[in-house]
């Protein structure tokens, strides 16, 4: 039995698989809000408990879990070669009390506790890198060697592939372009401590802080034609559209697959707006480049973790 773990700033999902077949099935899935209180091993303790509960549901011992794939939001820091999370939407010590997270962690233990419980076959990757692997294997990016996966959710992240090679970087943090600056803005505190980066401006949890309303009703009003809501959405798409354009012209991409809760639940409204910030600009680099919804739809996080297992990737 193998475990698939998807860690986001809002929720953690765990499922089991025997990893058989062309597209292996997932079973005993469960999801909970991401642990953010207590000691900085609270997230790892939560995951171990959830795997044990999933095993109990299907009637197997947790000791039979011989491999764990972990798709997680980042960034990562390495301690003795093992991944800890320095995730802005989980670790409250990064930006301080003004960010409103209920802890003072600068990192959250992850890989070391999981290896101590389940053995050495634990693979941790940035969630967008893992989602990119899944989208290239089973989703909208099959057959493409120059592509990216972008999530617009609680945070903003990217997985990048050039010349058929997935980019990882020195600590597995390649693709954290959500923390780059594309405009001047002083009202958007990101969990990483930046003021006015992409994530601080347009991430799901930034919308309520900046505009005084939650993302869901804002996008619903925009979809119904409310002029004020549409103006806000167009401003959000300007930031994300510029971000995507920068990726395209920097990496010479064929396609970008988009997922994450903010994008996925509002894809009909957002997709043409995002594409419009790419089309017609520097055609030698952008002609034919397409933005597409994630082929794995709202299951991309689960299959991202699956793609990390030895017979999944």
Backbone bond lengths (Angstrom), bond angles and torsions (degrees), N, CA, C in turn:
res aa  C-N    CA-C-N  psi(-1)  N-CA   C-N-CA  omega(-1)  CA-C   N-CA-C  phi
1 X - - - 1.454 - - 1.516 109.44 -
2 X 1.335 116.12 142.29 1.454 122.11 -179.18 1.527 108.41 -126.53
3 X 1.334 115.72 148.59 1.457 121.17 -177.60 1.522 110.37 -111.01
4 X 1.329 115.06 139.15 1.464 122.54 176.11 1.529 107.80 -114.60
5 X 1.323 116.07 127.24 1.461 121.35 -176.47 1.522 108.59 -125.67
6 X 1.330 116.10 127.24 1.464 122.61 178.42 1.519 107.78 -119.13
7 X 1.348 117.04 113.81 1.457 122.18 -176.71 1.519 109.36 -108.96
8 X 1.320 115.55 121.77 1.454 121.32 174.01 1.510 110.65 -122.75
9 X 1.309 116.20 172.99 1.446 119.85 179.07 1.515 113.22 -69.23
10 X 1.337 117.10 -19.60 1.460 121.93 -179.56 1.520 112.50 -104.03
11 X 1.336 117.13 -42.92 1.457 119.21 -175.51 1.527 111.56 -140.74
12 X 1.334 113.84 160.15 1.457 123.00 172.31 1.522 107.26 -118.62
13 X 1.332 116.51 132.40 1.471 121.34 176.42 1.519 108.81 -120.96
14 X 1.317 115.68 141.01 1.466 123.03 179.03 1.522 108.43 -131.46
15 X 1.315 116.40 137.74 1.457 121.13 173.92 1.512 108.40 -146.68
16 X 1.335 115.40 167.07 1.460 122.35 -179.63 1.514 110.04 -117.77
17 X 1.322 115.93 154.63 1.461 121.21 175.72 1.516 109.18 -150.92
18 X 1.346 115.08 151.98 1.464 118.66 168.74 1.522 110.10 -93.50
19 X 1.374 115.64 -1.23 1.469 122.64 172.69 1.517 112.69 59.42
20 X 1.329 116.96 37.46 1.455 121.49 178.91 1.527 109.35 -108.61
21 X 1.313 116.57 151.88 1.454 121.71 175.50 1.516 112.92 92.90
22 X 1.332 114.98 169.85 1.456 120.87 -178.00 1.518 111.43 -62.61
23 X 1.335 117.21 -46.79 1.456 122.59 172.35 1.525 107.19 -122.45
24 X 1.337 118.15 94.99 1.462 120.94 -174.49 1.522 111.83 -57.88
25 X 1.320 115.74 148.22 1.454 120.52 -179.98 1.525 110.37 -88.95
26 X 1.332 114.60 157.12 1.450 121.84 177.56 1.520 108.71 -112.41
27 X 1.314 116.12 143.04 1.458 119.71 -178.03 1.528 110.09 -139.56
28 X 1.331 114.64 163.04 1.467 123.62 177.60 1.531 111.61 55.57
29 X 1.334 116.74 37.07 1.462 119.74 -177.98 1.519 110.68 -68.94
30 X 1.315 115.11 141.50 1.448 121.60 174.65 1.522 108.57 -146.62
31 X 1.326 117.06 151.63 1.459 122.18 -179.34 1.517 109.11 -138.78
32 X 1.322 115.60 145.41 1.456 122.91 178.61 1.524 109.35 -143.05
33 X 1.340 117.87 158.07 1.463 119.50 170.87 1.529 110.29 -58.95
34 X 1.304 116.57 141.50 1.457 121.71 -178.47 1.523 110.66 -63.10
35 X 1.335 116.58 129.96 1.463 121.27 179.34 1.525 110.21 -65.74
36 X 1.328 116.35 128.89 1.464 121.27 -177.96 1.522 112.94 -137.06
37 X 1.318 117.48 12.03 1.460 120.77 179.56 1.519 109.68 -125.06
38 X 1.330 115.33 160.76 1.450 120.69 -179.63 1.514 111.69 89.25
39 X 1.341 115.69 -154.61 1.460 121.33 179.33 1.520 110.15 -72.18
40 X 1.335 116.39 164.45 1.465 118.77 -173.98 1.524 113.15 -79.60
41 X 1.340 117.61 9.03 1.466 120.30 168.99 1.529 111.18 -100.52
42 X 1.357 117.29 8.36 1.466 120.75 -174.22 1.524 112.17 -61.04
43 X 1.325 117.42 -37.61 1.462 120.40 179.68 1.523 110.82 -66.10
44 X 1.325 117.55 -44.77 1.460 120.73 178.61 1.525 110.95 -62.76
45 X 1.323 117.04 -41.41 1.464 121.06 177.57 1.526 110.06 -61.48
46 X 1.320 117.07 -41.74 1.465 121.70 177.86 1.523 111.04 -59.90
47 X 1.324 117.20 -46.52 1.467 120.97 -178.44 1.517 110.75 -63.02
48 X 1.318 117.42 -44.94 1.471 120.75 -179.89 1.528 110.01 -59.47
49 X 1.336 116.48 -44.67 1.471 119.73 178.41 1.526 111.05 -61.71
50 X 1.324 117.37 -43.82 1.458 120.47 -177.88 1.526 111.54 -65.48
51 X 1.333 117.80 -38.10 1.471 119.92 175.78 1.518 110.13 -64.16
52 X 1.321 116.79 -43.09 1.469 120.22 179.15 1.531 110.62 -62.16
53 X 1.320 117.88 -40.18 1.466 121.16 178.60 1.526 111.11 -67.19
54 X 1.325 117.09 -38.32 1.465 119.83 177.19 1.533 110.59 -64.05
55 X 1.310 115.99 -42.13 1.468 119.54 177.91 1.526 110.99 -61.74
56 X 1.323 116.71 -42.31 1.461 119.90 178.68 1.529 110.63 -61.96
57 X 1.311 117.13 -36.83 1.467 120.73 -179.55 1.524 111.81 -61.73
58 X 1.344 117.32 -39.71 1.463 119.82 -178.73 1.528 112.30 -94.11
59 X 1.351 116.90 2.77 1.452 120.61 173.40 1.519 115.55 78.12
60 X 1.341 116.64 33.39 1.468 119.93 176.28 1.515 108.76 -125.01
61 X 1.322 115.99 159.54 1.446 121.29 176.81 1.529 110.21 -79.10
62 X 1.320 116.72 142.95 1.463 120.10 177.48 1.518 111.30 -61.09
63 X 1.322 117.36 -22.84 1.470 121.18 178.56 1.524 111.90 -66.97
64 X 1.344 117.33 -15.49 1.463 119.63 178.22 1.533 112.18 -80.85
65 X 1.332 117.75 -9.33 1.472 121.06 176.43 1.521 108.01 -73.75
66 X 1.333 115.50 108.63 1.464 119.78 -175.34 1.524 112.85 -106.74
67 X 1.341 117.51 1.85 1.454 120.92 178.95 1.517 108.73 -157.82
68 X 1.345 116.16 141.25 1.456 121.96 -179.86 1.521 108.56 -133.29
69 X 1.329 116.50 124.30 1.452 122.13 173.13 1.511 109.40 -104.95
70 X 1.326 117.19 124.52 1.458 122.18 -175.91 1.526 109.26 -119.39
71 X 1.319 115.15 114.46 1.462 122.96 174.95 1.518 106.93 -102.03
72 X 1.353 117.39 114.18 1.457 119.29 -169.54 1.519 112.53 -134.57
73 X 1.329 114.81 145.27 1.455 119.05 167.83 1.524 108.99 -61.69
74 X 1.303 117.12 153.65 1.452 122.54 -179.34 1.518 109.65 -127.20
75 X 1.327 115.78 -159.50 1.465 129.71 4.77 1.524 113.27 -70.48
76 X 1.353 112.86 168.72 1.449 122.19 176.39 1.526 109.74 -105.88
77 X 1.320 115.77 149.85 1.457 122.32 163.26 1.518 106.59 -123.41
78 X 1.326 116.22 149.59 1.456 121.01 -178.53 1.523 109.79 -106.76
79 X 1.321 115.86 129.00 1.454 123.05 173.69 1.514 107.61 -121.49
80 X 1.330 116.20 116.13 1.468 121.14 -174.15 1.525 110.94 53.57
81 X 1.333 116.01 35.87 1.455 121.54 176.74 1.507 114.97 80.92
82 X 1.337 118.56 2.21 1.465 122.36 -177.19 1.529 109.93 -111.38
83 X 1.336 115.44 144.92 1.463 121.67 -172.98 1.520 112.08 -76.46
84 X 1.331 114.70 129.89 1.453 122.99 162.96 1.521 107.07 -118.39
85 X 1.334 116.70 154.74 1.454 120.82 -178.78 1.522 110.52 -94.22
86 X 1.324 115.87 131.65 1.465 122.06 169.33 1.521 106.29 -116.77
87 X 1.321 115.16 55.93 1.470 122.43 -171.22 1.528 110.28 -85.61
88 X 1.326 118.46 125.10 1.464 121.33 -176.13 1.518 114.82 -61.12
89 X 1.335 117.93 -24.94 1.460 120.38 -179.09 1.523 112.70 -95.56
90 X 1.344 116.16 5.34 1.464 121.21 177.77 1.518 111.48 -122.16
91 X 1.323 117.44 -41.07 1.470 122.71 -172.11 1.526 110.74 -97.69
92 X 1.327 116.34 106.61 1.456 121.16 -174.35 1.506 114.97 -74.22
93 X 1.321 117.91 -14.19 1.453 119.67 -179.48 1.507 114.35 -75.89
94 X 1.334 117.16 -12.64 1.463 120.17 -175.51 1.522 111.99 -72.19
95 X 1.319 117.58 -46.84 1.469 121.17 -179.13 1.519 112.64 -104.00
96 X 1.347 116.80 -11.22 1.450 119.99 178.50 1.518 113.31 88.81
97 X 1.333 116.59 -178.58 1.466 121.59 -173.69 1.523 114.65 -58.46
98 X 1.336 118.04 -26.57 1.462 119.60 -177.77 1.517 112.36 -61.90
99 X 1.314 117.11 -22.89 1.466 121.00 -179.40 1.525 111.84 -78.15
100 X 1.342 117.40 -21.18 1.457 120.48 172.38 1.515 116.44 85.81
101 X 1.327 118.52 10.65 1.461 119.76 177.78 1.529 109.79 -81.75
102 X 1.352 117.79 146.15 1.474 120.66 -170.29 1.522 114.23 -87.22
103 X 1.323 117.98 36.80 1.466 120.86 176.57 1.524 108.95 -154.66
104 X 1.336 115.11 169.62 1.463 120.40 177.09 1.524 111.13 -116.92
105 X 1.347 116.11 26.85 1.461 120.02 -178.39 1.533 110.77 -67.71
106 X 1.324 115.55 141.61 1.459 121.09 166.86 1.525 110.97 -100.02
107 X 1.321 115.68 -17.63 1.464 120.78 171.42 1.520 107.98 -154.69
108 X 1.323 115.33 158.65 1.463 121.92 177.96 1.521 108.38 -118.60
109 X 1.316 117.02 125.51 1.464 120.83 178.26 1.523 109.97 -60.13
110 X 1.341 116.10 142.08 1.456 119.23 -179.66 1.517 111.99 -143.87
111 X 1.328 117.48 -71.15 1.466 119.89 -169.81 1.525 112.45 -66.73
112 X 1.314 118.28 -41.19 1.465 120.15 -176.68 1.530 112.19 -60.85
113 X 1.344 120.12 -49.29 1.468 118.95 178.23 1.528 113.01 -63.34
114 X 1.340 117.72 -36.23 1.465 119.56 179.48 1.524 111.21 -67.08
115 X 1.328 117.33 -39.37 1.469 119.65 177.10 1.523 110.77 -66.86
116 X 1.319 116.23 -37.10 1.465 118.90 178.93 1.521 111.31 -63.29
117 X 1.341 117.21 -31.80 1.477 119.99 -178.12 1.518 112.57 -90.18
118 X 1.340 117.44 -40.42 1.463 119.82 -170.10 1.525 114.13 -113.18
119 X 1.322 118.79 -0.91 1.456 120.11 178.63 1.518 111.96 99.31
120 X 1.304 115.07 -172.47 1.455 121.00 -169.48 1.530 114.22 -81.62
121 X 1.325 118.62 -14.16 1.462 119.70 -175.70 1.528 110.66 -88.32
122 X 1.333 114.07 65.55 1.458 122.81 176.10 1.520 106.92 -118.45
123 X 1.328 116.90 122.48 1.460 121.40 178.01 1.515 108.89 -117.05
124 X 1.321 116.04 121.76 1.463 122.24 179.55 1.524 108.14 -112.31
125 X 1.327 116.65 128.23 1.456 121.92 174.95 1.525 109.29 -134.61
126 X 1.325 115.11 153.39 1.452 119.72 170.19 1.524 109.35 -53.05
127 X 1.325 116.79 140.36 1.468 120.01 -173.33 1.525 112.68 -62.10
128 X 1.325 117.32 -32.39 1.464 118.10 -179.80 1.520 111.83 -77.41
129 X 1.324 117.97 -31.89 1.458 120.32 172.93 1.523 109.45 -64.14
130 X 1.333 116.38 -44.31 1.459 120.25 178.91 1.525 111.05 -64.86
131 X 1.338 117.28 -41.68 1.465 120.69 178.11 1.522 110.81 -63.93
132 X 1.325 117.06 -37.30 1.454 120.97 176.29 1.526 110.49 -60.91
133 X 1.326 116.80 -44.40 1.464 119.77 177.32 1.526 110.63 -59.56
134 X 1.345 116.16 -42.85 1.464 120.10 -179.87 1.523 111.53 -66.57
135 X 1.323 117.49 -42.67 1.469 120.82 179.98 1.529 111.16 -65.91
136 X 1.330 117.90 -34.10 1.466 120.30 177.92 1.532 111.17 -73.99
137 X 1.320 117.02 -27.54 1.469 119.52 -178.36 1.523 112.21 -87.40
138 X 1.354 116.83 -43.27 1.461 120.10 -170.93 1.532 113.43 -125.28
139 X 1.317 118.65 -10.55 1.450 120.42 -167.84 1.514 115.34 -114.45
140 X 1.326 116.09 -140.13 1.459 121.98 -169.45 1.519 114.46 -80.31
141 X 1.330 118.47 -7.66 1.464 121.43 -176.46 1.527 112.84 -109.33
142 X 1.323 117.08 18.52 1.463 120.15 179.56 1.527 110.62 -61.04
143 X 1.325 115.87 133.91 1.455 121.58 176.95 1.512 115.32 82.52
144 X 1.340 118.18 3.08 1.464 121.32 -177.30 1.532 110.57 -105.36
145 X 1.323 116.17 136.82 1.467 122.00 -179.63 1.518 113.24 -106.79
146 X 1.344 117.54 -5.58 1.468 121.65 -178.29 1.527 106.42 -134.91
147 X 1.305 117.01 91.46 1.458 119.92 -168.89 1.525 110.49 -157.42
148 X 1.325 114.66 172.45 1.459 120.89 179.07 1.516 109.96 -147.36
149 X 1.313 115.50 152.82 1.453 122.44 167.41 1.521 106.93 -112.52
150 X 1.333 117.47 133.48 1.459 122.42 -179.68 1.516 108.94 -127.25
151 X 1.314 116.70 130.12 1.459 120.78 174.85 1.519 109.77 -106.26
152 X 1.331 115.49 134.43 1.459 123.15 172.53 1.519 105.47 -118.83
153 X 1.314 115.67 98.75 1.454 120.87 -171.83 1.524 108.15 -145.93
154 X 1.340 116.95 -140.63 1.455 120.16 173.65 1.516 110.44 -55.03
155 X 1.339 115.91 -38.18 1.454 123.15 173.02 1.522 110.01 -122.29
156 X 1.325 115.16 -177.64 1.466 122.52 178.36 1.516 107.26 -123.44
157 X 1.332 117.70 123.63 1.464 120.15 -179.65 1.508 111.90 -147.48
158 X 1.332 115.72 164.90 1.455 122.61 -177.39 1.526 110.63 -137.79
159 X 1.321 115.11 146.74 1.451 122.77 164.87 1.516 107.25 -116.03
160 X 1.330 118.17 134.35 1.458 122.22 -168.68 1.524 111.07 -123.72
161 X 1.340 115.79 137.67 1.464 122.10 178.55 1.521 108.66 -134.40
162 X 1.333 116.31 124.78 1.462 122.60 178.24 1.520 108.21 -131.61
163 X 1.341 116.45 132.48 1.468 121.68 -179.40 1.527 112.07 55.70
164 X 1.332 116.23 32.89 1.457 120.33 179.26 1.509 114.80 78.82
165 X 1.331 117.50 1.53 1.466 121.77 -178.76 1.524 109.95 -108.22
166 X 1.324 116.59 125.37 1.456 121.22 176.23 1.521 108.38 -77.89
167 X 1.325 116.00 129.82 1.457 121.61 -176.48 1.529 109.38 -86.74
168 X 1.343 116.43 131.42 1.465 121.02 -177.77 1.529 113.24 -120.17
169 X 1.322 118.81 -39.39 1.455 120.40 -179.61 1.513 112.65 84.35
170 X 1.316 115.61 175.83 1.465 120.97 -169.50 1.529 113.48 -64.63
171 X 1.344 117.14 -32.53 1.466 120.73 179.19 1.527 112.42 -121.30
172 X 1.344 116.69 18.94 1.459 120.00 -178.63 1.506 113.58 78.24
173 X 1.338 117.52 20.41 1.463 121.31 -173.81 1.519 114.57 -106.28
174 X 1.333 118.57 7.81 1.464 119.54 177.54 1.530 109.57 -57.42
175 X 1.317 115.65 138.57 1.457 120.25 179.51 1.512 115.13 101.36
176 X 1.334 117.79 4.25 1.468 118.92 178.91 1.530 111.38 -82.44
177 X 1.320 114.25 48.40 1.465 119.68 -179.15 1.518 112.27 -72.98
178 X 1.323 118.23 -6.09 1.455 120.17 172.13 1.518 112.66 -63.62
179 X 1.332 116.72 -14.23 1.461 120.02 -179.34 1.523 112.23 -106.17
180 X 1.339 116.50 17.56 1.463 118.67 172.97 1.524 109.27 -91.78
181 X 1.334 115.48 163.91 1.456 121.67 -178.07 1.519 109.32 -103.52
182 X 1.337 116.37 131.15 1.468 120.52 176.88 1.527 111.95 -124.63
183 X 1.325 117.32 -1.63 1.462 120.25 178.47 1.521 107.79 -159.26
184 X 1.329 116.16 168.42 1.459 121.39 175.31 1.520 108.81 -94.28
185 X 1.329 116.08 123.69 1.454 119.84 -178.98 1.524 108.05 -159.28
186 X 1.294 117.11 132.16 1.454 120.47 -175.87 1.527 113.45 -115.56
187 X 1.346 117.31 14.53 1.465 118.52 -178.12 1.519 112.51 -112.30
188 X 1.322 117.42 11.69 1.463 120.10 -169.96 1.523 110.62 -125.16
189 X 1.338 116.93 91.77 1.452 121.78 178.43 1.517 109.74 -82.31
190 X 1.320 116.81 118.96 1.461 122.01 175.52 1.519 109.25 -85.97
191 X 1.312 116.29 155.44 1.458 120.44 178.31 1.509 113.76 -63.76
192 X 1.332 117.05 -17.02 1.463 119.96 178.76 1.521 111.44 -81.14
193 X 1.345 117.83 -10.95 1.450 122.42 -177.33 1.511 113.25 105.78
194 X 1.341 118.83 -16.53 1.463 121.28 174.76 1.521 110.41 -66.54
195 X 1.307 115.76 150.88 1.464 120.86 171.68 1.522 107.68 -115.91
196 X 1.327 116.16 115.73 1.452 120.91 175.82 1.505 115.65 92.75
197 X 1.336 119.08 17.22 1.465 118.58 173.19 1.530 109.33 -80.43
198 X 1.335 116.28 175.83 1.472 120.28 -174.25 1.522 110.95 -57.35
199 X 1.319 117.22 -46.61 1.458 120.09 -177.77 1.525 111.07 -65.69
200 X 1.331 116.80 -40.71 1.452 119.83 178.02 1.514 112.95 -63.78
201 X 1.333 116.20 -25.73 1.462 121.29 -177.88 1.526 113.54 -86.08
202 X 1.345 117.71 -41.11 1.473 117.86 -166.80 1.523 115.12 -131.44
203 X 1.327 119.33 -2.43 1.469 119.05 179.24 1.522 110.43 -60.62
204 X 1.327 115.63 159.75 1.458 119.90 -175.98 1.510 113.54 -53.66
205 X 1.343 116.74 -42.38 1.465 117.90 -178.64 1.524 112.51 -81.77
206 X 1.340 118.28 -8.34 1.460 120.58 176.43 1.520 111.71 -81.27
207 X 1.329 116.47 -26.77 1.462 120.14 -175.33 1.523 111.16 -62.29
208 X 1.333 116.77 -45.55 1.461 119.65 179.50 1.522 111.06 -64.82
209 X 1.333 117.28 -40.28 1.459 119.78 -178.87 1.530 111.64 -66.46
210 X 1.328 116.97 -36.92 1.468 120.17 -175.56 1.525 113.05 -85.15
211 X 1.335 116.67 -35.81 1.464 119.16 -170.34 1.532 113.80 -116.50
212 X 1.340 117.16 -0.49 1.455 119.93 174.74 1.508 115.19 73.38
213 X 1.345 117.81 16.63 1.460 120.62 176.05 1.519 109.31 -148.44
214 X 1.314 115.42 150.20 1.451 120.12 -178.81 1.528 110.53 -69.80
215 X 1.341 114.87 158.05 1.466 120.23 -175.44 1.524 111.92 -61.23
216 X 1.340 117.57 -44.10 1.468 120.14 -172.86 1.531 112.48 -59.25
217 X 1.334 120.04 -52.35 1.473 118.31 179.38 1.526 112.91 -67.32
218 X 1.323 117.13 -30.16 1.466 119.15 177.01 1.520 110.66 -61.80
219 X 1.334 116.65 -49.96 1.463 119.65 -178.73 1.524 111.75 -68.88
220 X 1.321 117.33 -32.72 1.463 119.44 176.41 1.527 110.33 -63.58
221 X 1.328 116.30 -42.70 1.464 119.56 178.90 1.525 111.25 -65.93
222 X 1.331 116.18 -40.03 1.464 119.60 177.92 1.521 110.71 -62.69
223 X 1.322 116.56 -42.34 1.456 120.44 179.07 1.518 112.68 -63.62
224 X 1.333 116.31 -26.73 1.466 121.11 178.92 1.525 112.00 -86.48
225 X 1.341 116.26 -1.14 1.452 119.79 175.42 1.508 115.83 97.34
226 X 1.336 118.71 8.09 1.455 120.52 179.06 1.531 109.83 -63.12
227 X 1.327 117.23 123.40 1.469 121.60 -172.13 1.520 112.22 -64.61
228 X 1.322 117.74 -41.76 1.464 120.44 -179.36 1.524 110.91 -65.67
229 X 1.338 116.33 -43.58 1.460 120.01 179.13 1.526 110.74 -65.37
230 X 1.324 116.97 -40.21 1.468 120.34 178.33 1.520 111.53 -62.90
231 X 1.321 117.27 -36.62 1.461 120.12 178.42 1.526 110.73 -63.92
232 X 1.331 116.74 -40.46 1.465 120.06 177.44 1.522 110.23 -65.47
233 X 1.338 117.17 -46.54 1.461 121.11 -179.43 1.527 110.68 -61.40
234 X 1.314 117.21 -41.09 1.471 119.52 177.99 1.523 110.68 -62.61
235 X 1.338 117.20 -35.91 1.460 119.99 176.35 1.516 112.05 -66.94
236 X 1.325 116.96 -39.50 1.465 120.77 176.18 1.526 110.29 -63.04
237 X 1.333 116.14 -42.81 1.466 120.00 -178.89 1.523 112.02 -69.25
238 X 1.319 117.33 -28.03 1.456 119.84 174.92 1.524 110.31 -62.05
239 X 1.322 116.68 -44.84 1.463 120.76 179.32 1.525 110.69 -65.73
240 X 1.341 117.26 -49.64 1.462 119.40 -179.32 1.526 111.00 -67.49
241 X 1.329 117.29 -38.84 1.461 119.84 178.78 1.509 112.33 -61.15
242 X 1.331 117.83 -42.63 1.459 120.68 176.09 1.523 111.26 -63.83
243 X 1.323 115.89 -37.99 1.465 119.91 178.37 1.522 110.63 -61.81
244 X 1.331 116.63 -46.23 1.460 120.61 179.68 1.526 110.93 -65.06
245 X 1.330 116.78 -41.93 1.462 120.08 177.26 1.530 110.56 -58.35
246 X 1.321 117.00 -43.98 1.461 120.18 179.47 1.526 111.51 -60.16
247 X 1.336 116.95 -39.13 1.466 120.05 176.77 1.527 110.99 -63.13
248 X 1.323 115.49 -44.79 1.465 120.01 -175.89 1.518 110.96 -61.95
249 X 1.349 116.87 -48.70 1.466 118.90 -174.88 1.524 111.68 -76.74
250 X 1.317 117.87 -21.53 1.464 120.05 177.12 1.521 111.54 -78.93
251 X 1.343 116.59 -38.96 1.458 121.05 -171.64 1.524 113.84 -109.79
252 X 1.346 118.37 -6.35 1.467 122.06 178.33 1.526 110.93 59.08
253 X 1.336 115.56 60.65 1.461 122.33 -171.37 1.525 112.66 -88.59
254 X 1.349 114.78 154.53 1.457 122.59 173.40 1.524 111.71 -89.58
255 X 1.331 116.21 -39.06 1.467 120.26 -173.94 1.518 109.93 -157.13
256 X 1.328 114.58 153.24 1.460 122.31 173.47 1.522 107.51 -126.59
257 X 1.315 116.46 123.59 1.460 122.88 174.52 1.523 108.22 -93.61
258 X 1.323 116.33 133.63 1.468 121.06 -175.90 1.519 111.10 -117.80
259 X 1.324 114.46 137.75 1.454 121.35 176.42 1.512 109.89 -145.90
260 X 1.329 115.66 -161.28 1.458 121.11 -176.34 1.515 110.66 93.90
261 X 1.326 115.97 153.79 1.460 120.24 -170.05 1.525 113.16 -64.02
262 X 1.341 118.23 -40.12 1.463 119.34 -179.29 1.523 110.10 -63.25
263 X 1.331 115.71 -48.32 1.463 118.09 -179.89 1.520 111.51 -67.95
264 X 1.328 117.18 -48.54 1.459 119.73 -168.77 1.523 112.24 -62.56
265 X 1.313 116.90 -41.09 1.471 119.56 -177.18 1.529 112.66 -76.97
266 X 1.342 116.55 -8.73 1.462 120.29 -177.73 1.529 111.25 -133.02
267 X 1.338 116.24 26.88 1.467 120.77 -169.37 1.524 112.94 -64.00
268 X 1.321 118.27 -35.06 1.469 119.27 -179.00 1.528 111.05 -66.32
269 X 1.315 116.62 -33.26 1.457 121.51 178.33 1.530 111.16 -77.44
270 X 1.330 117.08 -40.26 1.460 121.51 -169.90 1.523 113.95 -86.04
271 X 1.319 117.65 -38.12 1.464 119.57 -170.37 1.530 113.04 -57.47
272 X 1.335 120.43 -50.76 1.472 118.27 -179.55 1.521 112.76 -64.52
273 X 1.310 117.11 -32.28 1.458 119.78 177.87 1.526 111.23 -66.53
274 X 1.314 117.36 -41.87 1.458 120.54 179.02 1.526 111.19 -67.01
275 X 1.328 116.38 -43.15 1.460 119.91 179.90 1.524 110.94 -61.34
276 X 1.332 117.07 -31.96 1.470 120.50 -176.99 1.515 112.23 -67.30
277 X 1.323 118.04 -21.60 1.462 121.03 178.58 1.522 112.00 -83.03
278 X 1.325 116.42 -4.27 1.467 121.51 178.33 1.522 110.85 -109.55
279 X 1.318 115.92 -45.55 1.470 120.90 -175.31 1.524 111.55 -59.33
280 X 1.342 116.07 135.65 1.450 121.83 173.76 1.508 115.30 83.29
281 X 1.332 117.20 -7.33 1.452 120.36 177.97 1.536 108.86 -99.57
282 X 1.325 116.35 120.77 1.461 123.03 179.82 1.535 110.31 48.25
283 X 1.333 117.20 66.71 1.465 120.99 -173.28 1.523 114.80 -55.43
284 X 1.322 118.06 -27.58 1.470 118.79 179.14 1.527 111.67 -60.02
285 X 1.343 116.69 -23.68 1.466 120.80 178.72 1.529 113.13 -109.04
286 X 1.324 117.44 -21.79 1.465 118.74 -173.09 1.522 114.89 -109.90
287 X 1.342 118.42 -15.90 1.467 120.21 -176.71 1.523 110.59 -59.14
288 X 1.310 116.25 128.46 1.459 121.48 178.38 1.511 114.55 83.59
289 X 1.323 118.07 -9.26 1.465 120.09 178.63 1.531 109.25 -72.00
290 X 1.306 116.50 129.78 1.458 119.20 -174.87 1.527 111.05 -123.51
291 X 1.302 115.05 140.68 1.459 122.55 169.06 1.525 107.44 -95.81
292 X 1.331 117.03 132.06 1.462 121.00 -176.53 1.526 109.41 -134.65
293 X 1.334 117.23 149.53 1.464 119.33 172.44 1.532 110.25 -65.46
294 X 1.306 116.34 148.38 1.465 120.89 178.30 1.523 110.34 -54.40
295 X 1.329 116.27 129.49 1.451 120.67 -179.66 1.517 112.89 -66.36
296 X 1.340 116.72 -24.42 1.460 121.48 178.47 1.525 112.18 -90.93
297 X 1.337 115.17 6.73 1.464 122.78 173.06 1.530 111.25 54.08
298 X 1.331 116.67 -137.13 1.460 119.02 -177.25 1.521 112.88 -81.89
299 X 1.332 117.78 5.97 1.463 121.91 176.52 1.532 111.37 -100.13
300 X 1.333 117.22 8.03 1.465 119.54 -173.90 1.522 111.15 -60.96
301 X 1.329 118.81 -35.60 1.464 120.69 179.28 1.509 112.93 -64.05
302 X 1.336 117.10 -41.00 1.464 120.71 179.26 1.527 110.52 -66.05
303 X 1.331 116.59 -44.07 1.456 119.38 -179.29 1.520 112.09 -74.41
304 X 1.326 117.40 -21.36 1.458 120.50 173.95 1.526 110.01 -62.25
305 X 1.322 116.75 -47.11 1.463 119.91 177.79 1.524 110.87 -64.75
306 X 1.328 116.84 -39.30 1.465 121.06 178.11 1.521 111.61 -60.26
307 X 1.338 116.99 -38.36 1.461 121.00 -178.46 1.516 112.92 -64.10
308 X 1.328 117.30 -17.34 1.460 121.18 -178.06 1.522 112.90 -83.78
309 X 1.318 117.44 -14.56 1.463 120.04 -178.47 1.519 110.26 -73.78
310 X 1.311 116.26 158.23 1.459 121.53 -167.91 1.520 113.32 -59.87
311 X 1.334 118.60 -31.88 1.454 120.39 178.73 1.520 112.23 -103.90
312 X 1.364 116.14 4.33 1.449 119.57 179.67 1.518 112.34 -95.70
313 X 1.330 116.06 -34.52 1.464 119.76 -175.17 1.499 111.18 -84.58
